Amino acid sequence: MLVIKNLKKKYPNTDKYSVNDISLEVKSGEIFGFLGKNGAGKSTTIKCLAGILPYDEGKISICGYDLKQEPIKAKLNMGYVPDNHSVLDKLTGREYVNYVADIYRVSQEQREKMLDYYLDVFNLRFAVDKQIKSYSHGMKQKICLISALVHQPKLWVLDEPMLGLDPQSMAEIVLQMQAHAAKGNAVFFSSHNLDLVKKLCHRVAIINDGKLFDIIELATNKANQDSLDETFYTATGMDREKIKTILELEDRRDSASDAGGNDE
């Protein structure tokens, strides 16, 4: 579904690679997490595979289409949700979705069907004919999600999709990610929420300082789920004593939560 091989990206006026020789593969039916601290190279990698940024070396293919050789065919198979809900905010929600649907060559019948469905899923029907500039942060994120799904892409790419959202909106996105993968599609998303990644992802890649640290199987390996926090903190270069302290605090939090849940 998505193959990244030996990807390298260097910004102008710097000798350092922001993304340095990253290789990974996301399979059909998979939810794949992408972890790293701020500045690790997550968003740069995602912007490269979305076609927003050029890359210096390597290869990216989406559904078998090379992003450099066949960019239109590659992008037609992908839906992208940026981390800054960048939209044309003078348009109404409906106008914006139609604008995106035109780009992706979606028929009138299909776009109306998809819009009608997702307006109920994301509880946005009341605002769809209002200008996006009047939307809250969460509402803008939802219209970005709808526009990324209107053409039913094989690969759904999300960059920090949960930032600033309320728990209900987060739950709605999680359900849609699971439903998308269950249809044989793939989801690739970056996040800082380790608990969410552990519960949701089949596999996860951790990067630090532009380099791939590890790709970890989560869906069938409970030990990896339990140790993900420690693995992540180690990957990002945290001091061992700090890791120990943080893990102890998390254990206390989890124990308190379990105890509270058992109260009658």
Secondary structure in CASP SS format (residue, H / E / C, confidence):
PFRMAT SS
TARGET T0000
AUTHOR 0000-0000-0000
METHOD secondary structure of the structure
MODEL  1
M C 1.00
L E 1.00
V E 1.00
I E 1.00
K E 1.00
N E 1.00
L E 1.00
K E 1.00
K E 1.00
K E 1.00
Y C 1.00
P C 1.00
N C 1.00
T C 1.00
D C 1.00
K C 1.00
Y E 1.00
S E 1.00
V E 1.00
N E 1.00
D E 1.00
I E 1.00
S E 1.00
L E 1.00
E E 1.00
V E 1.00
K C 1.00
S C 1.00
G C 1.00
E C 1.00
I E 1.00
F E 1.00
G E 1.00
F E 1.00
L E 1.00
G C 1.00
K C 1.00
N C 1.00
G C 1.00
A C 1.00
G C 1.00
K H 1.00
S H 1.00
T H 1.00
T H 1.00
I H 1.00
K H 1.00
C H 1.00
L H 1.00
A C 1.00
G C 1.00
I C 1.00
L C 1.00
P C 1.00
Y C 1.00
D C 1.00
E E 1.00
G E 1.00
K E 1.00
I E 1.00
S E 1.00
I E 1.00
C C 1.00
G C 1.00
Y E 1.00
D E 1.00
L C 1.00
K C 1.00
Q C 1.00
E C 1.00
P H 1.00
I H 1.00
K H 1.00
A H 1.00
K H 1.00
L H 1.00
N C 1.00
M E 1.00
G E 1.00
Y E 1.00
V E 1.00
P C 1.00
D C 1.00
N C 1.00
H C 1.00
S C 1.00
V C 1.00
L C 1.00
D C 1.00
K C 1.00
L C 1.00
T E 1.00
G H 1.00
R H 1.00
E H 1.00
Y H 1.00
V H 1.00
N H 1.00
Y H 1.00
V H 1.00
A H 1.00
D H 1.00
I H 1.00
Y C 1.00
R C 1.00
V C 1.00
S C 1.00
Q H 1.00
E H 1.00
Q H 1.00
R H 1.00
E H 1.00
K H 1.00
M H 1.00
L H 1.00
D H 1.00
Y H 1.00
Y H 1.00
L H 1.00
D H 1.00
V H 1.00
F C 1.00
N C 1.00
L C 1.00
R H 1.00
F H 1.00
A H 1.00
V C 1.00
D C 1.00
K C 1.00
Q E 1.00
I H 1.00
K H 1.00
S H 1.00
Y C 1.00
S C 1.00
H H 1.00
G H 1.00
M H 1.00
K H 1.00
Q H 1.00
K H 1.00
I H 1.00
C H 1.00
L H 1.00
I H 1.00
S H 1.00
A H 1.00
L H 1.00
V C 1.00
H C 1.00
Q C 1.00
P C 1.00
K C 1.00
L E 1.00
W E 1.00
V E 1.00
L E 1.00
D E 1.00
E C 1.00
P C 1.00
M C 1.00
L C 1.00
G C 1.00
L C 1.00
D C 1.00
P H 1.00
Q H 1.00
S H 1.00
M H 1.00
A H 1.00
E H 1.00
I H 1.00
V H 1.00
L H 1.00
Q H 1.00
M H 1.00
Q H 1.00
A H 1.00
H H 1.00
A H 1.00
A H 1.00
K C 1.00
G C 1.00
N C 1.00
A E 1.00
V E 1.00
F E 1.00
F E 1.00
S E 1.00
S E 1.00
H C 1.00
N C 1.00
L H 1.00
D H 1.00
L H 1.00
V H 1.00
K H 1.00
K H 1.00
L H 1.00
C C 1.00
H C 1.00
R E 1.00
V E 1.00
A E 1.00
I E 1.00
I E 1.00
N E 1.00
D C 1.00
G C 1.00
K E 1.00
L E 1.00
F E 1.00
D E 1.00
I E 1.00
I E 1.00
E E 1.00
L C 1.00
A C 1.00
T C 1.00
N C 1.00
K H 1.00
A H 1.00
N H 1.00
Q H 1.00
D H 1.00
S H 1.00
L H 1.00
D H 1.00
E H 1.00
T H 1.00
F H 1.00
Y H 1.00
T H 1.00
A H 1.00
T C 1.00
G C 1.00
M C 1.00
D C 1.00
R H 1.00
E H 1.00
K H 1.00
I H 1.00
K H 1.00
T H 1.00
I H 1.00
L H 1.00
E H 1.00
L H 1.00
E H 1.00
D H 1.00
R H 1.00
R H 1.00
D H 1.00
S H 1.00
A H 1.00
S H 1.00
D H 1.00
A H 1.00
G H 1.00
G H 1.00
N C 1.00
D C 1.00
E C 1.00
END
